[in-house]
Amino acid sequence: MSKCLKFSLMILGSVLLGNAASAAEPAAAATKCENFADIKSKSRQEFDSTVLLQVSGMLENQGPTSFDVAYEAPKSACEVESFDNAGSQVSIVRSPWKKGDATLLYRIVVKSPAEQREFLVVYDGIVSNVAKEDCFHVSEKRNGMVSWYAVFKDQPTYAAVKALVVGILTDDAKPLLAVKWSADSKDLQQVVYDHSRLK
């Protein structure tokens, strides 16, 4: 990564931290969505590595003590659906999309006897401005590692989000990029980088 890009990400990251909440904050219980209708969208995915490197760069600038995907806390949310998937209870909660530095579109909580997992679909306005197209990334923090499974350049449909999450749970959908801090918390390390899909 060039020094120029690193400096730009430091500035953008500080703006994001000043205006966004943390994914680690607990979510209030959501009511069921009434008369939910899915949007019409092609749900096109983006495989330009620059986009995810910018996203992970901003996460790095937050430091090891704030190692969570940050976003603006939504003012409202409702549960689109809850269902069982191979013994795990899945709840998909949607918030109205609005443009901003980082805004939450979907929060998916998966509870199983062994663990609880959480996936976030976040609109990244900062990266969108740099890329000159909308950017929605799908992430998970698990076992001290943050993974990104997809980047959509259209607002994704509910059907596309649900299919992706089910694919992750069945181990059919793999991360595009995953990072974690080194043992001494000095460097953010790439654990996964999918060379076959990222360009």
Beta strands, then each sheet from edge to edge (+ up, - down):
strand 1: 21-22
strand 2: 31-32
strand 3: 70-71
strand 4: 78-85
strand 5: 88-94
strand 6: 102-111
strand 7: 116-124
strand 8: 136-142
strand 9: 145-152
strand 10: 177-181
strand 11: 188-193
sheet 1: 1+ 3-
sheet 2: 2+ 4+ 5- 6+ 7- 8+ 9- 10+ 11-
end
